[in-house]
């Protein structure tokens, strides 16, 4: 069974974004623009849809925001 187009795009997006965050000094804005996102919020929305969490500048870690604060995954 083949993966859907969205699953394929999500996989590539997550791998590239995490690689750039951990191996470069680029900001999330620079990474989003480099991945052909005109608006960073669109990049953030797709990343969250793919991973279920937001992306943090600190080491490419995924974070979930909960009502009591920030919880690392």
Predicted model as a PDB file, atoms N, CA, C, CB and O in Angstrom, pLDDT in the B-factor column:
MODEL        1                                                                  
ATOM      1  N   UNK A   1       0.845  -1.169   0.000  1.00 48.00           N  
ATOM      2  CA  UNK A   1       0.000   0.000   0.000  1.00 48.00           C  
ATOM      3  C   UNK A   1       0.896   1.239   0.000  1.00 48.00           C  
ATOM      4  CB  UNK A   1      -0.964  -0.006   1.220  1.00 48.00           C  
ATOM      5  O   UNK A   1       1.849   1.327   0.774  1.00 48.00           O  
ATOM      6  N   UNK A   2       0.584   2.180  -0.862  1.00 65.00           N  
ATOM      7  CA  UNK A   2       1.410   3.384  -0.948  1.00 65.00           C  
ATOM      8  C   UNK A   2       0.880   4.466  -0.019  1.00 65.00           C  
ATOM      9  CB  UNK A   2       1.459   3.903  -2.391  1.00 65.00           C  
ATOM     10  O   UNK A   2      -0.301   4.498   0.327  1.00 65.00           O  
ATOM     11  N   UNK A   3       1.772   5.333   0.365  1.00 71.00           N  
ATOM     12  CA  UNK A   3       1.410   6.440   1.259  1.00 71.00           C  
ATOM     13  C   UNK A   3       0.677   7.522   0.462  1.00 71.00           C  
ATOM     14  CB  UNK A   3       2.678   7.034   1.953  1.00 71.00           C  
ATOM     15  O   UNK A   3       0.880   7.661  -0.745  1.00 71.00           O  
ATOM     16  N   UNK A   4      -0.157   8.270   1.135  1.00 86.00           N  
ATOM     17  CA  UNK A   4      -0.852   9.370   0.474  1.00 86.00           C  
ATOM     18  C   UNK A   4       0.138  10.492   0.165  1.00 86.00           C  
ATOM     19  CB  UNK A   4      -2.017   9.895   1.355  1.00 86.00           C  
ATOM     20  O   UNK A   4       1.243  10.537   0.707  1.00 86.00           O  
ATOM     21  N   UNK A   5      -0.282  11.386  -0.711  1.00 87.00           N  
ATOM     22  CA  UNK A   5       0.578  12.518  -1.060  1.00 87.00           C  
ATOM     23  C   UNK A   5       0.882  13.369   0.167  1.00 87.00           C  
ATOM     24  CB  UNK A   5      -0.081  13.378  -2.148  1.00 87.00           C  
ATOM     25  O   UNK A   5       2.013  13.821   0.343  1.00 87.00           O  
ATOM     26  N   UNK A   6      -0.126  13.593   1.021  1.00 82.00           N  
ATOM     27  CA  UNK A   6       0.090  14.398   2.222  1.00 82.00           C  
ATOM     28  C   UNK A   6       1.092  13.712   3.156  1.00 82.00           C  
ATOM     29  CB  UNK A   6      -1.247  14.644   2.957  1.00 82.00           C  
ATOM     30  O   UNK A   6       1.954  14.377   3.730  1.00 82.00           O  
ATOM     31  N   UNK A   7       0.987  12.410   3.310  1.00 86.00           N  
ATOM     32  CA  UNK A   7       1.941  11.680   4.158  1.00 86.00           C  
ATOM     33  C   UNK A   7       3.362  11.799   3.621  1.00 86.00           C  
ATOM     34  CB  UNK A   7       1.545  10.201   4.259  1.00 86.00           C  
ATOM     35  O   UNK A   7       4.310  11.972   4.387  1.00 86.00           O  
ATOM     36  N   UNK A   8       3.502  11.705   2.316  1.00 88.00           N  
ATOM     37  CA  UNK A   8       4.817  11.815   1.686  1.00 88.00           C  
ATOM     38  C   UNK A   8       5.395  13.216   1.908  1.00 88.00           C  
ATOM     39  CB  UNK A   8       4.723  11.502   0.171  1.00 88.00           C  
ATOM     40  O   UNK A   8       6.554  13.365   2.297  1.00 88.00           O  
ATOM     41  N   UNK A   9       4.572  14.237   1.656  1.00 84.00           N  
ATOM     42  CA  UNK A   9       5.015  15.617   1.840  1.00 84.00           C  
ATOM     43  C   UNK A   9       5.369  15.872   3.304  1.00 84.00           C  
ATOM     44  CB  UNK A   9       3.925  16.602   1.372  1.00 84.00           C  
ATOM     45  O   UNK A   9       6.381  16.507   3.597  1.00 84.00           O  
ATOM     46  N   UNK A  10       4.542  15.381   4.214  1.00 85.00           N  
ATOM     47  CA  UNK A  10       4.810  15.545   5.648  1.00 85.00           C  
ATOM     48  C   UNK A  10       6.144  14.931   6.028  1.00 85.00           C  
ATOM     49  CB  UNK A  10       3.692  14.914   6.480  1.00 85.00           C  
ATOM     50  O   UNK A  10       6.938  15.547   6.740  1.00 85.00           O  
ATOM     51  N   UNK A  11       6.387  13.734   5.562  1.00 86.00           N  
ATOM     52  CA  UNK A  11       7.645  13.058   5.881  1.00 86.00           C  
ATOM     53  C   UNK A  11       8.847  13.854   5.423  1.00 86.00           C  
ATOM     54  CB  UNK A  11       7.677  11.684   5.252  1.00 86.00           C  
ATOM     55  O   UNK A  11       9.801  14.043   6.179  1.00 86.00           O  
ATOM     56  N   UNK A  12       8.805  14.324   4.180  1.00 87.00           N  
ATOM     57  CA  UNK A  12       9.916  15.115   3.638  1.00 87.00           C  
ATOM     58  C   UNK A  12      10.075  16.438   4.385  1.00 87.00           C  
ATOM     59  CB  UNK A  12       9.700  15.382   2.143  1.00 87.00           C  
ATOM     60  O   UNK A  12      11.192  16.854   4.691  1.00 87.00           O  
ATOM     61  N   UNK A  13       8.961  17.090   4.674  1.00 84.00           N  
ATOM     62  CA  UNK A  13       8.987  18.371   5.384  1.00 84.00           C  
ATOM     63  C   UNK A  13       9.611  18.225   6.763  1.00 84.00           C  
ATOM     64  CB  UNK A  13       7.575  18.939   5.509  1.00 84.00           C  
ATOM     65  O   UNK A  13      10.479  19.012   7.141  1.00 84.00           O  
ATOM     66  N   UNK A  14       9.180  17.237   7.506  1.00 83.00           N  
ATOM     67  CA  UNK A  14       9.672  17.037   8.877  1.00 83.00           C  
ATOM     68  C   UNK A  14      11.159  16.721   8.874  1.00 83.00           C  
ATOM     69  CB  UNK A  14       8.894  15.905   9.576  1.00 83.00           C  
ATOM     70  O   UNK A  14      11.913  17.296   9.659  1.00 83.00           O  
ATOM     71  N   UNK A  15      11.587  15.828   8.013  1.00 87.00           N  
ATOM     72  CA  UNK A  15      13.005  15.453   7.948  1.00 87.00           C  
ATOM     73  C   UNK A  15      13.866  16.667   7.596  1.00 87.00           C  
ATOM     74  CB  UNK A  15      13.222  14.325   6.911  1.00 87.00           C  
ATOM     75  O   UNK A  15      14.880  16.921   8.247  1.00 87.00           O  
ATOM     76  N   UNK A  16      13.464  17.414   6.570  1.00 88.00           N  
ATOM     77  CA  UNK A  16      14.249  18.570   6.140  1.00 88.00           C  
ATOM     78  C   UNK A  16      14.287  19.660   7.208  1.00 88.00           C  
ATOM     79  CB  UNK A  16      13.682  19.134   4.846  1.00 88.00           C  
ATOM     80  O   UNK A  16      15.349  20.215   7.492  1.00 88.00           O  
ATOM     81  N   UNK A  17      13.140  19.964   7.797  1.00 84.00           N  
ATOM     82  CA  UNK A  17      13.082  21.021   8.811  1.00 84.00           C  
ATOM     83  C   UNK A  17      13.927  20.663  10.029  1.00 84.00           C  
ATOM     84  CB  UNK A  17      11.631  21.276   9.236  1.00 84.00           C  
ATOM     85  O   UNK A  17      14.678  21.502  10.525  1.00 84.00           O  
ATOM     86  N   UNK A  18      13.815  19.443  10.513  1.00 81.00           N  
ATOM     87  CA  UNK A  18      14.597  19.035  11.690  1.00 81.00           C  
ATOM     88  C   UNK A  18      16.090  19.008  11.377  1.00 81.00           C  
ATOM     89  CB  UNK A  18      14.142  17.651  12.185  1.00 81.00           C  
ATOM     90  O   UNK A  18      16.910  19.383  12.215  1.00 81.00           O  
ATOM     91  N   UNK A  19      16.442  18.564  10.173  1.00 86.00           N  
ATOM     92  CA  UNK A  19      17.852  18.528   9.790  1.00 86.00           C  
ATOM     93  C   UNK A  19      18.429  19.939   9.760  1.00 86.00           C  
ATOM     94  CB  UNK A  19      18.025  17.849   8.418  1.00 86.00           C  
ATOM     95  O   UNK A  19      19.532  20.173  10.255  1.00 86.00           O  
ATOM     96  N   UNK A  20      17.688  20.875   9.183  1.00 85.00           N  
ATOM     97  CA  UNK A  20      18.187  22.249   9.100  1.00 85.00           C  
ATOM     98  C   UNK A  20      18.251  22.916  10.469  1.00 85.00           C  
ATOM     99  CB  UNK A  20      17.307  23.070   8.171  1.00 85.00           C  
ATOM    100  O   UNK A  20      19.165  23.699  10.728  1.00 85.00           O  
ATOM    101  N   UNK A  21      17.310  22.624  11.335  1.00 79.00           N  
ATOM    102  CA  UNK A  21      17.345  23.226  12.673  1.00 79.00           C  
ATOM    103  C   UNK A  21      18.498  22.709  13.507  1.00 79.00           C  
ATOM    104  CB  UNK A  21      16.047  22.966  13.396  1.00 79.00           C  
ATOM    105  O   UNK A  21      19.074  23.451  14.303  1.00 79.00           O  
ATOM    106  N   UNK A  22      18.840  21.442  13.332  1.00 79.00           N  
ATOM    107  CA  UNK A  22      19.906  20.863  14.154  1.00 79.00           C  
ATOM    108  C   UNK A  22      21.300  21.059  13.570  1.00 79.00           C  
ATOM    109  CB  UNK A  22      19.655  19.397  14.345  1.00 79.00           C  
ATOM    110  O   UNK A  22      22.288  20.966  14.299  1.00 79.00           O  
ATOM    111  N   UNK A  23      21.401  21.330  12.262  1.00 84.00           N  
ATOM    112  CA  UNK A  23      22.731  21.415  11.668  1.00 84.00           C  
ATOM    113  C   UNK A  23      23.079  22.796  11.112  1.00 84.00           C  
ATOM    114  CB  UNK A  23      22.848  20.406  10.578  1.00 84.00           C  
ATOM    115  O   UNK A  23      24.170  22.986  10.575  1.00 84.00           O  
ATOM    116  N   UNK A  24      22.169  23.756  11.234  1.00 82.00           N  
ATOM    117  CA  UNK A  24      22.455  25.110  10.759  1.00 82.00           C  
ATOM    118  C   UNK A  24      22.029  26.108  11.829  1.00 82.00           C  
ATOM    119  CB  UNK A  24      21.727  25.400   9.409  1.00 82.00           C  
ATOM    120  O   UNK A  24      21.452  25.736  12.851  1.00 82.00           O  
ATOM    121  N   UNK A  25      22.318  27.358  11.581  1.00 84.00           N  
ATOM    122  CA  UNK A  25      21.902  28.425  12.487  1.00 84.00           C  
ATOM    123  C   UNK A  25      20.683  29.169  11.936  1.00 84.00           C  
ATOM    124  CB  UNK A  25      23.061  29.405  12.721  1.00 84.00           C  
ATOM    125  O   UNK A  25      20.411  30.302  12.335  1.00 84.00           O  
ATOM    126  N   UNK A  26      19.963  28.540  11.035  1.00 85.00           N  
ATOM    127  CA  UNK A  26      18.795  29.169  10.434  1.00 85.00           C  
ATOM    128  C   UNK A  26      17.648  29.265  11.432  1.00 85.00           C  
ATOM    129  CB  UNK A  26      18.351  28.393   9.198  1.00 85.00           C  
ATOM    130  O   UNK A  26      17.498  28.420  12.315  1.00 85.00           O  
ATOM    131  N   UNK A  27      16.854  30.300  11.274  1.00 84.00           N  
ATOM    132  CA  UNK A  27      15.641  30.430  12.078  1.00 84.00           C  
ATOM    133  C   UNK A  27      14.525  29.635  11.412  1.00 84.00           C  
ATOM    134  CB  UNK A  27      15.234  31.928  12.250  1.00 84.00           C  
ATOM    135  O   UNK A  27      14.662  29.189  10.273  1.00 84.00           O  
ATOM    136  N   UNK A  28      13.425  29.463  12.129  1.00 85.00           N  
ATOM    137  CA  UNK A  28      12.278  28.772  11.558  1.00 85.00           C  
ATOM    138  C   UNK A  28      11.758  29.550  10.348  1.00 85.00           C  
ATOM    139  CB  UNK A  28      11.161  28.594  12.616  1.00 85.00           C  
ATOM    140  O   UNK A  28      11.323  28.950   9.365  1.00 85.00           O  
ATOM    141  N   UNK A  29      11.801  30.864  10.415  1.00 88.00           N  
ATOM    142  CA  UNK A  29      11.373  31.690   9.272  1.00 88.00           C  
ATOM    143  C   UNK A  29      12.238  31.419   8.044  1.00 88.00           C  
ATOM    144  CB  UNK A  29      11.434  33.188   9.635  1.00 88.00           C  
ATOM    145  O   UNK A  29      11.715  31.277   6.938  1.00 88.00           O  
ATOM    146  N   UNK A  30      13.542  31.348   8.226  1.00 89.00           N  
ATOM    147  CA  UNK A  30      14.454  31.092   7.108  1.00 89.00           C  
ATOM    148  C   UNK A  30      14.241  29.701   6.533  1.00 89.00           C  
ATOM    149  CB  UNK A  30      15.908  31.253   7.555  1.00 89.00           C  
ATOM    150  O   UNK A  30      14.285  29.513   5.317  1.00 89.00           O  
ATOM    151  N   UNK A  31      14.013  28.737   7.397  1.00 88.00           N  
ATOM    152  CA  UNK A  31      13.776  27.366   6.942  1.00 88.00           C  
ATOM    153  C   UNK A  31      12.468  27.291   6.163  1.00 88.00           C  
ATOM    154  CB  UNK A  31      13.745  26.389   8.139  1.00 88.00           C  
ATOM    155  O   UNK A  31      12.407  26.664   5.105  1.00 88.00           O  
ATOM    156  N   UNK A  32      11.432  27.924   6.681  1.00 89.00           N  
ATOM    157  CA  UNK A  32      10.131  27.927   5.994  1.00 89.00           C  
ATOM    158  C   UNK A  32      10.275  28.536   4.599  1.00 89.00           C  
ATOM    159  CB  UNK A  32       9.071  28.714   6.819  1.00 89.00           C  
ATOM    160  O   UNK A  32       9.773  27.978   3.623  1.00 89.00           O  
ATOM    161  N   UNK A  33      10.954  29.669   4.504  1.00 92.00           N  
ATOM    162  CA  UNK A  33      11.156  30.328   3.213  1.00 92.00           C  
ATOM    163  C   UNK A  33      11.977  29.442   2.276  1.00 92.00           C  
ATOM    164  CB  UNK A  33      11.853  31.689   3.407  1.00 92.00           C  
ATOM    165  O   UNK A  33      11.692  29.367   1.081  1.00 92.00           O  
ATOM    166  N   UNK A  34      12.995  28.773   2.819  1.00 92.00           N  
ATOM    167  CA  UNK A  34      13.823  27.877   2.020  1.00 92.00           C  
ATOM    168  C   UNK A  34      13.065  26.660   1.506  1.00 92.00           C  
ATOM    169  CB  UNK A  34      15.001  27.425   2.827  1.00 92.00           C  
ATOM    170  O   UNK A  34      13.454  26.060   0.504  1.00 92.00           O  
ATOM    171  N   UNK A  35      11.993  26.298   2.183  1.00 90.00           N  
ATOM    172  CA  UNK A  35      11.144  25.185   1.758  1.00 90.00           C  
ATOM    173  C   UNK A  35       9.967  25.680   0.918  1.00 90.00           C  
ATOM    174  CB  UNK A  35      10.630  24.410   2.979  1.00 90.00           C  
ATOM    175  O   UNK A  35       8.980  24.966   0.736  1.00 90.00           O  
ATOM    176  N   UNK A  36      10.080  26.900   0.411  1.00 91.00           N  
ATOM    177  CA  UNK A  36       9.105  27.519  -0.495  1.00 91.00           C  
ATOM    178  C   UNK A  36       7.772  27.867   0.144  1.00 91.00           C  
ATOM    179  CB  UNK A  36       8.858  26.616  -1.638  1.00 91.00           C  
ATOM    180  O   UNK A  36       6.739  27.880  -0.525  1.00 91.00           O  
ATOM    181  N   UNK A  37       7.798  28.148   1.440  1.00 90.00           N  
ATOM    182  CA  UNK A  37       6.608  28.674   2.107  1.00 90.00           C  
ATOM    183  C   UNK A  37       6.728  30.186   2.116  1.00 90.00           C  
ATOM    184  CB  UNK A  37       6.452  28.102   3.567  1.00 90.00           C  
ATOM    185  O   UNK A  37       7.694  30.735   2.646  1.00 90.00           O  
ATOM    186  N   UNK A  38       5.750  30.858   1.529  1.00 91.00           N  
ATOM    187  CA  UNK A  38       5.775  32.317   1.496  1.00 91.00           C  
ATOM    188  C   UNK A  38       5.498  32.895   2.880  1.00 91.00           C  
ATOM    189  CB  UNK A  38       4.753  32.848   0.484  1.00 91.00           C  
ATOM    190  O   UNK A  38       6.020  33.951   3.237  1.00 91.00           O  
ATOM    191  N   UNK A  39       4.676  32.199   3.650  1.00 91.00           N  
ATOM    192  CA  UNK A  39       4.302  32.663   4.983  1.00 91.00           C  
ATOM    193  C   UNK A  39       4.651  31.599   6.014  1.00 91.00           C  
ATOM    194  CB  UNK A  39       2.794  33.007   5.045  1.00 91.00           C  
ATOM    195  O   UNK A  39       4.244  30.444   5.887  1.00 91.00           O  
ATOM    196  N   UNK A  40       5.403  31.990   7.030  1.00 88.00           N  
ATOM    197  CA  UNK A  40       5.818  31.058   8.082  1.00 88.00           C  
ATOM    198  C   UNK A  40       4.633  30.391   8.781  1.00 88.00           C  
ATOM    199  CB  UNK A  40       6.664  31.786   9.107  1.00 88.00           C  
ATOM    200  O   UNK A  40       4.722  29.203   9.091  1.00 88.00           O  
ATOM    201  N   UNK A  41       3.529  31.093   9.045  1.00 89.00           N  
ATOM    202  CA  UNK A  41       2.396  30.418   9.684  1.00 89.00           C  
ATOM    203  C   UNK A  41       1.864  29.220   8.884  1.00 89.00           C  
ATOM    204  CB  UNK A  41       1.280  31.407   9.898  1.00 89.00           C  
ATOM    205  O   UNK A  41       1.377  28.251   9.466  1.00 89.00           O  
ATOM    206  N   UNK A  42       1.959  29.289   7.550  1.00 89.00           N  
ATOM    207  CA  UNK A  42       1.526  28.147   6.740  1.00 89.00           C  
ATOM    208  C   UNK A  42       2.453  26.948   6.959  1.00 89.00           C  
ATOM    209  CB  UNK A  42       1.490  28.529   5.242  1.00 89.00           C  
ATOM    210  O   UNK A  42       2.002  25.805   7.036  1.00 89.00           O  
ATOM    211  N   UNK A  43       3.733  27.223   7.055  1.00 88.00           N  
ATOM    212  CA  UNK A  43       4.710  26.170   7.357  1.00 88.00           C  
ATOM    213  C   UNK A  43       4.421  25.569   8.734  1.00 88.00           C  
ATOM    214  CB  UNK A  43       6.160  26.732   7.303  1.00 88.00           C  
ATOM    215  O   UNK A  43       4.406  24.349   8.897  1.00 88.00           O  
ATOM    216  N   UNK A  44       4.195  26.430   9.714  1.00 86.00           N  
ATOM    217  CA  UNK A  44       3.914  25.954  11.073  1.00 86.00           C  
ATOM    218  C   UNK A  44       2.644  25.112  11.125  1.00 86.00           C  
ATOM    219  CB  UNK A  44       3.788  27.137  12.031  1.00 86.00           C  
ATOM    220  O   UNK A  44       2.598  24.095  11.817  1.00 86.00           O  
ATOM    221  N   UNK A  45       1.616  25.534  10.393  1.00 87.00           N  
ATOM    222  CA  UNK A  45       0.360  24.780  10.376  1.00 87.00           C  
ATOM    223  C   UNK A  45       0.547  23.396   9.764  1.00 87.00           C  
ATOM    224  CB  UNK A  45      -0.710  25.549   9.603  1.00 87.00           C  
ATOM    225  O   UNK A  45       0.030  22.409  10.287  1.00 87.00           O  
ATOM    226  N   UNK A  46       1.285  23.323   8.656  1.00 86.00           N  
ATOM    227  CA  UNK A  46       1.511  22.024   8.028  1.00 86.00           C  
ATOM    228  C   UNK A  46       2.371  21.136   8.918  1.00 86.00           C  
ATOM    229  CB  UNK A  46       2.172  22.197   6.655  1.00 86.00           C  
ATOM    230  O   UNK A  46       2.109  19.940   9.043  1.00 86.00           O  
ATOM    231  N   UNK A  47       3.401  21.718   9.539  1.00 83.00           N  
ATOM    232  CA  UNK A  47       4.243  20.922  10.440  1.00 83.00           C  
ATOM    233  C   UNK A  47       3.416  20.371  11.591  1.00 83.00           C  
ATOM    234  CB  UNK A  47       5.412  21.767  10.984  1.00 83.00           C  
ATOM    235  O   UNK A  47       3.556  19.204  11.959  1.00 83.00           O  
ATOM    236  N   UNK A  48       2.558  21.206  12.157  1.00 83.00           N  
ATOM    237  CA  UNK A  48       1.721  20.763  13.269  1.00 83.00           C  
ATOM    238  C   UNK A  48       0.745  19.682  12.817  1.00 83.00           C  
ATOM    239  CB  UNK A  48       0.957  21.948  13.870  1.00 83.00           C  
ATOM    240  O   UNK A  48       0.470  18.742  13.563  1.00 83.00           O  
ATOM    241  N   UNK A  49       0.223  19.810  11.606  1.00 84.00           N  
ATOM    242  CA  UNK A  49      -0.692  18.798  11.075  1.00 84.00           C  
ATOM    243  C   UNK A  49       0.038  17.464  10.877  1.00 84.00           C  
ATOM    244  CB  UNK A  49      -1.310  19.275   9.738  1.00 84.00           C  
ATOM    245  O   UNK A  49      -0.527  16.393  11.096  1.00 84.00           O  
ATOM    246  N   UNK A  50       1.292  17.552  10.462  1.00 83.00           N  
ATOM    247  CA  UNK A  50       2.090  16.343  10.206  1.00 83.00           C  
ATOM    248  C   UNK A  50       2.521  15.655  11.500  1.00 83.00           C  
ATOM    249  CB  UNK A  50       3.325  16.694   9.378  1.00 83.00           C  
ATOM    250  O   UNK A  50       2.442  14.432  11.615  1.00 83.00           O  
ATOM    251  N   UNK A  51       2.974  16.445  12.468  1.00 80.00           N  
ATOM    252  CA  UNK A  51       3.558  15.884  13.693  1.00 80.00           C  
ATOM    253  C   UNK A  51       2.661  15.994  14.912  1.00 80.00           C  
ATOM    254  CB  UNK A  51       4.852  16.560  13.984  1.00 80.00           C  
ATOM    255  O   UNK A  51       2.895  15.311  15.909  1.00 80.00           O  
ATOM    256  N   UNK A  52       1.645  16.834  14.856  1.00 80.00           N  
ATOM    257  CA  UNK A  52       0.774  17.016  16.012  1.00 80.00           C  
ATOM    258  C   UNK A  52       1.383  17.907  17.080  1.00 80.00           C  
ATOM    259  CB  UNK A  52       0.436  15.685  16.608  1.00 80.00           C  
ATOM    260  O   UNK A  52       0.913  17.936  18.217  1.00 80.00           O  
ATOM    261  N   UNK A  53       2.429  18.634  16.711  1.00 77.00           N  
ATOM    262  CA  UNK A  53       3.092  19.518  17.663  1.00 77.00           C  
ATOM    263  C   UNK A  53       3.796  20.625  16.896  1.00 77.00           C  
ATOM    264  CB  UNK A  53       4.097  18.734  18.554  1.00 77.00           C  
ATOM    265  O   UNK A  53       3.938  20.558  15.675  1.00 77.00           O  
ATOM    266  N   UNK A  54       4.228  21.627  17.616  1.00 76.00           N  
ATOM    267  CA  UNK A  54       4.943  22.733  16.985  1.00 76.00           C  
ATOM    268  C   UNK A  54       6.443  22.468  17.003  1.00 76.00           C  
ATOM    269  CB  UNK A  54       4.625  24.063  17.695  1.00 76.00           C  
ATOM    270  O   UNK A  54       6.934  21.617  17.744  1.00 76.00           O  
ATOM    271  N   UNK A  55       7.144  23.204  16.183  1.00 72.00           N  
ATOM    272  CA  UNK A  55       8.588  23.049  16.070  1.00 72.00           C  
ATOM    273  C   UNK A  55       9.268  24.111  16.912  1.00 72.00           C  
ATOM    274  CB  UNK A  55       9.047  23.141  14.597  1.00 72.00           C  
ATOM    275  O   UNK A  55       8.848  25.267  16.924  1.00 72.00           O  
ATOM    276  N   UNK A  56      10.312  23.719  17.611  1.00 64.00           N  
ATOM    277  CA  UNK A  56      11.060  24.650  18.444  1.00 64.00           C  
ATOM    278  C   UNK A  56      12.440  24.856  17.856  1.00 64.00           C  
ATOM    279  CB  UNK A  56      11.157  24.140  19.894  1.00 64.00           C  
ATOM    280  O   UNK A  56      13.009  23.950  17.248  1.00 64.00           O  
ATOM    281  N   UNK A  57      12.971  26.043  18.040  1.00 54.00           N  
ATOM    282  CA  UNK A  57      14.311  26.346  17.557  1.00 54.00           C  
ATOM    283  C   UNK A  57      15.354  25.537  18.316  1.00 54.00           C  
ATOM    284  CB  UNK A  57      14.603  27.842  17.689  1.00 54.00           C  
ATOM    285  O   UNK A  57      16.417  25.238  17.772  1.00 54.00           O  
ATOM    286  N   UNK A  58      15.070  25.182  19.550  1.00 52.00           N  
ATOM    287  CA  UNK A  58      16.057  24.472  20.368  1.00 52.00           C  
ATOM    288  C   UNK A  58      16.202  23.023  19.938  1.00 52.00           C  
ATOM    289  CB  UNK A  58      15.671  24.535  21.838  1.00 52.00           C  
ATOM    290  O   UNK A  58      15.468  22.150  20.402  1.00 52.00           O  
ATOM    291  N   UNK A  59      17.144  22.776  19.056  1.00 48.00           N  
ATOM    292  CA  UNK A  59      17.501  21.425  18.675  1.00 48.00           C  
ATOM    293  C   UNK A  59      16.468  20.689  17.849  1.00 48.00           C  
ATOM    294  CB  UNK A  59      17.777  20.654  19.871  1.00 48.00           C  
ATOM    295  O   UNK A  59      16.528  19.462  17.766  1.00 48.00           O  
ATOM    296  N   UNK A  60      15.535  21.372  17.244  1.00 51.00           N  
ATOM    297  CA  UNK A  60      14.551  20.707  16.415  1.00 51.00           C  
ATOM    298  C   UNK A  60      13.598  19.827  17.200  1.00 51.00           C  
ATOM    299  CB  UNK A  60      15.237  19.894  15.386  1.00 51.00           C  
ATOM    300  O   UNK A  60      12.993  18.909  16.647  1.00 51.00           O  
ATOM    301  N   UNK A  61      13.464  20.106  18.485  1.00 57.00           N  
ATOM    302  CA  UNK A  61      12.568  19.307  19.332  1.00 57.00           C  
ATOM    303  C   UNK A  61      11.126  19.672  19.048  1.00 57.00           C  
ATOM    304  CB  UNK A  61      12.886  19.518  20.828  1.00 57.00           C  
ATOM    305  O   UNK A  61      10.810  20.807  18.691  1.00 57.00           O  
ATOM    306  N   UNK A  62      10.270  18.699  19.211  1.00 59.00           N  
ATOM    307  CA  UNK A  62       8.848  18.910  19.024  1.00 59.00           C  
ATOM    308  C   UNK A  62       8.230  19.209  20.387  1.00 59.00           C  
ATOM    309  CB  UNK A  62       8.174  17.670  18.352  1.00 59.00           C  
ATOM    310  O   UNK A  62       8.519  18.521  21.366  1.00 59.00           O  
ATOM    311  N   UNK A  63       7.395  20.219  20.451  1.00 52.00           N  
ATOM    312  CA  UNK A  63       6.780  20.610  21.716  1.00 52.00           C  
ATOM    313  C   UNK A  63       5.272  20.646  21.580  1.00 52.00           C  
ATOM    314  CB  UNK A  63       7.303  21.974  22.178  1.00 52.00           C  
ATOM    315  O   UNK A  63       4.741  21.070  20.553  1.00 52.00           O  
ATOM    316  N   UNK A  64       4.597  20.209  22.597  1.00 48.00           N  
ATOM    317  CA  UNK A  64       3.153  20.341  22.663  1.00 48.00           C  
ATOM    318  C   UNK A  64       2.838  21.360  23.729  1.00 48.00           C  
ATOM    319  CB  UNK A  64       2.461  18.980  22.958  1.00 48.00           C  
ATOM    320  O   UNK A  64       3.387  21.320  24.830  1.00 48.00           O  
ATOM    321  N   UNK A  65       1.957  22.266  23.397  1.00 42.00           N  
ATOM    322  CA  UNK A  65       1.536  23.262  24.365  1.00 42.00           C  
ATOM    323  C   UNK A  65       0.323  22.721  25.101  1.00 42.00           C  
ATOM    324  CB  UNK A  65       1.221  24.623  23.680  1.00 42.00           C  
ATOM    325  O   UNK A  65      -0.685  22.367  24.491  1.00 42.00           O  
ATOM    326  N   UNK A  66       0.433  22.665  26.400  1.00 39.00           N  
ATOM    327  CA  UNK A  66      -0.672  22.201  27.236  1.00 39.00           C  
ATOM    328  C   UNK A  66      -1.097  23.343  28.142  1.00 39.00           C  
ATOM    329  CB  UNK A  66      -0.269  20.943  28.071  1.00 39.00           C  
ATOM    330  O   UNK A  66      -0.383  24.338  28.265  1.00 39.00           O  
ATOM    331  N   UNK A  67      -2.245  23.209  28.773  1.00 35.00           N  
ATOM    332  CA  UNK A  67      -2.795  24.306  29.541  1.00 35.00           C  
ATOM    333  C   UNK A  67      -1.913  24.733  30.712  1.00 35.00           C  
ATOM    334  CB  UNK A  67      -4.142  23.927  30.045  1.00 35.00           C  
ATOM    335  O   UNK A  67      -1.981  25.887  31.135  1.00 35.00           O  
ATOM    336  N   UNK A  68      -1.085  23.830  31.246  1.00 38.00           N  
ATOM    337  CA  UNK A  68      -0.244  24.185  32.382  1.00 38.00           C  
ATOM    338  C   UNK A  68       1.147  24.662  31.963  1.00 38.00           C  
ATOM    339  CB  UNK A  68      -0.115  23.003  33.308  1.00 38.00           C  
ATOM    340  O   UNK A  68       1.945  25.054  32.814  1.00 38.00           O  
ATOM    341  N   UNK A  69       1.443  24.633  30.675  1.00 41.00           N  
ATOM    342  CA  UNK A  69       2.754  25.101  30.230  1.00 41.00           C  
ATOM    343  C   UNK A  69       3.246  24.358  29.015  1.00 41.00           C  
ATOM    344  CB  UNK A  69       3.756  24.967  31.336  1.00 41.00           C  
ATOM    345  O   UNK A  69       2.453  23.841  28.228  1.00 41.00           O  
ATOM    346  N   UNK A  70       4.536  24.304  28.861  1.00 40.00           N  
ATOM    347  CA  UNK A  70       5.167  23.694  27.698  1.00 40.00           C  
ATOM    348  C   UNK A  70       5.683  22.315  28.091  1.00 40.00           C  
ATOM    349  CB  UNK A  70       6.321  24.588  27.149  1.00 40.00           C  
ATOM    350  O   UNK A  70       6.415  22.181  29.072  1.00 40.00           O  
ATOM    351  N   UNK A  71       5.314  21.313  27.346  1.00 42.00           N  
ATOM    352  CA  UNK A  71       5.736  19.949  27.651  1.00 42.00           C  
ATOM    353  C   UNK A  71       6.545  19.405  26.471  1.00 42.00           C  
ATOM    354  CB  UNK A  71       4.505  19.035  27.953  1.00 42.00           C  
ATOM    355  O   UNK A  71       6.058  19.396  25.341  1.00 42.00           O  
ATOM    356  N   UNK A  72       7.757  18.957  26.723  1.00 44.00           N  
ATOM    357  CA  UNK A  72       8.600  18.361  25.682  1.00 44.00           C  
ATOM    358  C   UNK A  72       8.119  16.951  25.392  1.00 44.00           C  
ATOM    359  CB  UNK A  72      10.093  18.350  26.107  1.00 44.00           C  
ATOM    360  O   UNK A  72       7.658  16.229  26.276  1.00 44.00           O  
ATOM    361  N   UNK A  73       8.244  16.577  24.104  1.00 40.00           N  
ATOM    362  CA  UNK A  73       7.952  15.203  23.706  1.00 40.00           C  
ATOM    363  C   UNK A  73       9.230  14.421  23.595  1.00 40.00           C  
ATOM    364  CB  UNK A  73       7.189  15.161  22.384  1.00 40.00           C  
ATOM    365  O   UNK A  73       9.200  13.234  23.268  1.00 40.00           O  
TER     366      UNK A  73                                                      
ENDMDL                                                                          
END                                                                             
